[in-house]
Amino acid sequence: MAEPLRWGILSTGGIAHTFASDLRFIEEGVVAAVGSRSLAAADAFGDEFDVPRRYGSYEALVGDPDVDVIYVATPHPFHLANATLALEEGKPVLVEKAFTMNGAEARELVALARSKELFLMEAMWTRHLPHVAKLRELIGEGVLGELVTVEADHGKWFAADPTHRLFAPELGGGAMLDLGVYPVSFASMLLGTPDRITALVDAAFTGVDAQASMLFGYASGAQAVLTCTSSARTATRACVSGTKARVEIDGDFYAPTSFTLIARTGERERFEFSSKGRGLHYQAQEVARCLSEGVTESPLMPLDESVAIMDTMDHVLSFL
């Protein structure tokens, strides 16, 4: 087996902790270094995960010659600048979702990665989970027939704190970029880019979006019905319906879970999946596979699709 990828984790927030924890479940990667805006935060993270090299700046982290790939785990307003910093140093990058703040930033980042012929991928970890891989397999085999409707929701309750990232405009607050990206990306994976979009979007007390109900139409005739909210803990289930059968995915549909295949005539088949941790290690394995094969983007999360998803969310937010 090839040597494991040496990851440099940029930022020490919650998602960085989850990624570092899940990386322990695979042999394809290790956390080699961590960078934060303060050395104290980097040291605390390094002590928790036994990371050998800690840096008090992002510049020092991306400049480490013993780091193979950078994981950008900052809030989305900083993704463009942080990923650019790493790409300019010649480092492949996995950047957290939402990919950027908007479609324009996404195009800029993708153009830079392609000009440098460097790997770049949005960290939409749902794409790489076992139940999603099986769903795509069933669809590819024609088990569901022609897709007709995709339904998905993602709602969580957050206390009304103006400094919290969900509500603070300066931190990219809003339900869409943090929560809505999951159902929007899920529908994109299955149906592509919508050619018709309508939505109801309501604001939170800070002016950012708090809730959105979306209806997407596609050239195929299929439709997607998607919701997100930062005001309630919803069922977070998803359903993919076709002319022959449907798949009902348990909550949380975007995390490791299971589903039921229900034929048009009513027969049911249960699919159970097991996974360690939160499931972020599957995307790390995909990065390792791509880099080992010398490809600069993943077919499971193509860069053009990440741009299209940002454009779609821009359109939805225009209804606010």
C-alpha positions as CSV (number, residue, x, y, z in Angstrom):
1,M,0.0,0.0,0.0
2,A,1.2,3.6,-0.7
3,E,2.1,5.8,2.1
4,P,-0.9,7.6,3.7
5,L,-1.7,11.1,2.7
6,R,-0.3,13.7,5.1
7,W,-3.2,16.0,5.8
8,G,-2.8,19.6,7.0
9,I,-6.0,20.8,8.7
10,L,-6.6,24.5,8.3
11,S,-8.7,25.7,11.3
12,T,-9.6,24.0,14.6
13,G,-13.4,24.3,14.8
14,G,-16.0,21.7,15.2
15,I,-15.9,20.2,11.7
16,A,-12.1,20.0,11.9
17,H,-12.4,17.9,15.1
18,T,-14.9,15.6,13.4
19,F,-12.7,15.2,10.3
20,A,-9.6,14.4,12.5
21,S,-11.6,11.9,14.5
22,D,-12.9,10.1,11.5
23,L,-9.5,10.0,9.7
24,R,-8.4,7.6,12.4
25,F,-10.7,4.9,10.8
26,I,-8.7,4.7,7.5
27,E,-5.2,3.8,6.4
28,E,-5.1,6.2,3.5
29,G,-4.5,9.4,5.5
30,V,-3.1,10.9,8.7
31,V,-3.2,14.3,10.3
32,A,0.3,15.6,9.9
33,A,-0.1,19.2,10.8
34,V,-2.7,21.7,12.0
35,G,-2.9,25.5,11.5
36,S,-4.9,28.1,13.4
37,R,-4.9,31.8,13.8
38,S,-3.3,31.2,17.2
39,L,-0.6,28.8,18.2
40,A,-2.5,28.0,21.5
41,A,-5.5,26.7,19.5
42,A,-3.3,24.7,17.2
43,D,-1.5,23.2,20.2
44,A,-4.7,22.3,21.9
45,F,-6.0,20.6,18.7
46,G,-2.6,18.9,18.3
47,D,-2.6,17.5,21.8
48,E,-6.1,16.1,21.3
49,F,-5.3,14.3,18.1
50,D,-1.6,13.7,18.5
51,V,-0.6,16.0,15.6
52,P,3.1,16.3,15.3
53,R,3.3,19.8,13.8
54,R,1.3,22.8,14.9
55,Y,1.3,26.3,13.4
56,G,-0.1,29.6,14.6
57,S,-0.8,30.8,11.1
58,Y,-2.5,29.4,8.0
59,E,0.5,30.6,5.9
60,A,2.9,28.5,7.9
61,L,0.6,25.4,7.5
62,V,0.3,25.5,3.8
63,G,4.0,26.2,3.4
64,D,4.9,23.0,5.2
65,P,6.7,20.8,2.6
66,D,5.7,17.6,4.5
67,V,2.0,18.3,4.1
68,D,0.4,16.6,1.0
69,V,-3.1,18.0,1.0
70,I,-4.9,20.8,2.9
71,Y,-8.4,20.5,4.4
72,V,-10.0,23.9,4.7
73,A,-12.4,23.8,7.7
74,T,-13.1,27.5,8.2
75,P,-16.6,29.1,7.9
76,H,-17.6,29.6,4.2
77,P,-16.9,33.3,4.0
78,F,-13.2,32.4,4.3
79,H,-13.1,29.4,1.9
80,L,-12.1,31.4,-1.1
81,A,-9.2,33.1,0.6
82,N,-8.0,30.0,2.5
83,A,-8.3,27.6,-0.4
84,T,-6.5,30.2,-2.6
85,L,-3.7,30.4,-0.1
86,A,-3.2,26.6,-0.2
87,L,-3.5,26.4,-4.0
88,E,-1.0,29.2,-4.5
89,E,1.5,27.1,-2.4
90,G,0.9,24.2,-4.8
91,K,-1.2,22.1,-2.4
92,P,-4.3,20.0,-3.3
93,V,-7.3,21.1,-1.4
94,L,-10.5,19.7,0.1
95,V,-12.7,22.6,1.0
96,E,-15.7,22.4,3.3
97,K,-19.2,23.0,2.1
98,A,-20.8,25.3,1.2
99,F,-18.0,25.5,-1.3
100,T,-17.9,29.3,-1.3
101,M,-20.2,32.2,-0.5
102,N,-21.7,32.4,-4.0
103,G,-21.3,31.3,-7.6
104,A,-18.8,34.0,-8.5
105,E,-16.4,33.0,-5.8
106,A,-16.8,29.3,-6.8
107,R,-15.8,30.1,-10.4
108,E,-12.8,32.0,-9.2
109,L,-11.6,29.2,-7.1
110,V,-12.2,26.5,-9.7
111,A,-10.4,28.6,-12.4
112,L,-7.3,28.9,-10.1
113,A,-7.2,25.2,-9.4
114,R,-7.5,24.3,-13.0
115,S,-4.9,26.9,-14.1
116,K,-2.4,25.3,-11.6
117,E,-3.6,21.7,-12.5
118,L,-4.2,21.0,-8.8
119,F,-6.8,18.8,-7.2
120,L,-9.8,20.6,-5.6
121,M,-13.0,19.2,-4.2
122,E,-15.9,20.4,-2.2
123,A,-16.2,18.4,1.1
124,M,-19.8,17.3,0.5
125,W,-19.2,14.1,2.6
126,T,-22.7,12.8,2.0
127,R,-21.8,11.9,-1.6
128,H,-19.3,9.3,-0.4
129,L,-21.4,7.5,2.2
130,P,-22.4,3.8,1.8
131,H,-26.1,4.3,1.6
132,V,-25.7,7.1,-1.1
133,A,-23.4,4.8,-3.1
134,K,-26.0,2.1,-3.0
135,L,-28.8,4.5,-3.9
136,R,-26.8,5.6,-7.0
137,E,-26.2,2.0,-7.9
138,L,-29.9,1.2,-7.7
139,I,-30.8,4.2,-9.9
140,G,-28.1,3.3,-12.4
141,E,-29.5,-0.3,-12.7
142,G,-32.9,1.1,-13.4
143,V,-34.5,-0.3,-10.3
144,L,-36.4,3.0,-9.6
145,G,-37.3,3.6,-13.3
146,E,-37.3,7.2,-14.4
147,L,-36.9,9.6,-11.5
148,V,-40.0,11.7,-10.9
149,T,-39.6,13.4,-7.5
150,V,-36.9,14.1,-5.0
151,E,-37.9,15.3,-1.5
152,A,-35.4,16.2,1.2
153,D,-35.3,18.5,4.2
154,H,-32.7,19.6,6.7
155,G,-33.8,21.6,9.8
156,K,-32.0,22.2,13.1
157,W,-32.9,24.4,16.0
158,F,-30.4,27.1,17.0
159,A,-30.8,29.5,19.9
160,A,-31.2,33.1,18.8
161,D,-27.6,34.2,19.3
162,P,-26.5,37.0,17.0
163,T,-22.9,35.9,17.4
164,H,-23.5,32.3,16.3
165,R,-22.3,31.5,12.8
166,L,-25.9,30.6,11.7
167,F,-27.1,34.1,12.4
168,A,-24.0,36.4,12.0
169,P,-23.8,37.9,8.5
170,E,-20.1,38.3,8.8
171,L,-19.7,34.5,9.3
172,G,-21.9,33.7,6.3
173,G,-24.9,33.1,8.5
174,G,-28.1,31.7,7.1
175,A,-29.9,28.4,6.8
176,M,-29.2,27.9,3.1
177,L,-25.4,27.8,3.1
178,D,-25.1,25.8,6.2
179,L,-28.2,23.5,6.1
180,G,-29.9,23.9,2.7
181,V,-26.7,23.0,0.8
182,Y,-27.4,19.3,1.8
183,P,-30.8,18.9,0.1
184,V,-29.8,21.1,-2.8
185,S,-26.6,19.1,-3.4
186,F,-28.6,15.8,-3.0
187,A,-31.1,16.9,-5.6
188,S,-28.3,18.0,-7.9
189,M,-26.6,14.7,-7.6
190,L,-29.7,12.9,-8.7
191,L,-31.4,15.3,-11.2
192,G,-28.7,17.8,-12.3
193,T,-29.2,21.5,-12.4
194,P,-32.7,22.8,-12.4
195,D,-34.1,24.9,-15.2
196,R,-36.9,26.3,-13.1
197,I,-36.6,27.5,-9.5
198,T,-39.2,29.0,-7.1
199,A,-38.9,29.5,-3.4
200,L,-40.3,31.0,-0.2
201,V,-37.5,32.4,2.0
202,D,-37.9,34.1,5.4
203,A,-35.4,36.1,7.3
204,A,-34.0,35.5,10.8
205,F,-33.8,38.4,13.3
206,T,-30.3,39.3,12.0
207,G,-31.5,39.5,8.4
208,V,-29.9,36.3,7.2
209,D,-32.2,33.6,5.8
210,A,-33.8,31.4,8.5
211,Q,-36.1,29.1,6.4
212,A,-36.5,28.2,2.8
213,S,-39.0,26.0,0.9
214,M,-37.8,25.3,-2.6
215,L,-39.4,23.8,-5.7
216,F,-37.1,22.9,-8.6
217,G,-38.1,21.8,-12.1
218,Y,-35.9,19.9,-14.6
219,A,-35.8,19.4,-18.3
220,S,-36.6,15.7,-17.7
221,G,-39.9,16.7,-16.2
222,A,-38.7,15.7,-12.7
223,Q,-39.2,17.9,-9.7
224,A,-37.5,18.4,-6.4
225,V,-39.2,19.6,-3.2
226,L,-36.6,20.8,-0.6
227,T,-36.7,22.6,2.7
228,C,-34.3,23.9,5.3
229,T,-34.7,25.8,8.5
230,S,-32.6,27.0,11.5
231,S,-35.7,27.3,13.7
232,A,-36.7,23.6,14.2
233,R,-35.4,20.1,14.4
234,T,-37.1,18.5,11.4
235,A,-37.3,14.9,10.3
236,T,-34.3,15.3,8.0
237,R,-35.5,12.5,5.8
238,A,-35.3,12.1,2.0
239,C,-37.4,10.3,-0.6
240,V,-36.5,9.5,-4.2
241,S,-39.4,8.4,-6.3
242,G,-39.3,6.9,-9.7
243,T,-41.8,5.3,-12.1
244,K,-41.0,1.8,-10.8
245,A,-40.1,2.3,-7.1
246,R,-39.1,4.8,-4.5
247,V,-36.4,4.9,-1.8
248,E,-37.2,6.3,1.6
249,I,-34.0,7.4,3.4
250,D,-34.1,7.5,7.2
251,G,-33.1,10.7,9.0
252,D,-30.5,12.1,9.0
253,F,-30.4,11.4,5.2
254,Y,-27.1,13.3,4.8
255,A,-25.2,11.3,7.5
256,P,-24.6,7.5,7.7
257,T,-28.0,5.9,7.7
258,S,-30.2,3.3,6.0
259,F,-33.1,3.2,3.7
260,T,-36.1,1.2,2.4
261,L,-36.8,0.4,-1.2
262,I,-40.5,0.3,-1.9
263,A,-41.8,-1.1,-5.3
264,R,-44.7,0.5,-7.1
265,T,-46.7,-2.6,-6.2
266,G,-45.9,-2.2,-2.5
267,E,-43.1,-4.8,-1.9
268,R,-40.4,-3.5,0.5
269,E,-36.7,-4.3,0.8
270,R,-34.7,-2.9,3.7
271,F,-31.0,-1.9,3.2
272,E,-29.0,-1.5,6.3
273,F,-25.5,0.1,6.4
274,S,-23.0,0.5,9.2
275,S,-20.3,3.1,9.5
276,K,-17.8,4.2,12.0
277,G,-17.8,7.8,13.3
278,R,-19.6,10.5,11.4
279,G,-18.6,9.3,8.0
280,L,-16.2,12.0,6.9
281,H,-13.4,9.5,6.3
282,Y,-15.0,8.3,3.1
283,Q,-14.4,11.6,1.4
284,A,-10.8,11.4,2.6
285,Q,-10.5,8.1,0.9
286,E,-11.8,9.6,-2.3
287,V,-9.2,12.3,-2.2
288,A,-6.5,9.7,-1.7
289,R,-7.8,7.7,-4.7
290,C,-7.9,10.8,-6.9
291,L,-4.4,11.9,-6.0
292,S,-3.0,8.4,-6.4
293,E,-4.5,8.3,-9.9
294,G,-3.3,11.8,-10.8
295,V,-6.7,13.3,-11.4
296,T,-7.5,16.9,-10.4
297,E,-11.2,16.5,-9.6
298,S,-13.5,13.8,-8.3
299,P,-16.3,12.3,-10.5
300,L,-18.4,12.0,-7.4
301,M,-18.2,15.8,-6.7
302,P,-17.2,17.5,-9.9
303,L,-16.1,21.1,-9.7
304,D,-18.6,22.3,-12.4
305,E,-21.4,20.9,-10.2
306,S,-20.1,22.6,-7.1
307,V,-20.3,25.9,-9.1
308,A,-23.8,25.1,-10.3
309,I,-25.0,24.3,-6.8
310,M,-23.7,27.7,-5.6
311,D,-25.6,29.3,-8.5
312,T,-28.7,27.5,-7.6
313,M,-28.5,28.7,-4.0
314,D,-27.8,32.2,-5.2
315,H,-31.1,32.0,-7.1
316,V,-33.0,30.7,-4.1
317,L,-31.6,33.5,-1.8
318,S,-32.7,36.1,-4.3
319,F,-36.3,35.3,-3.0
320,L,-35.3,36.6,0.4
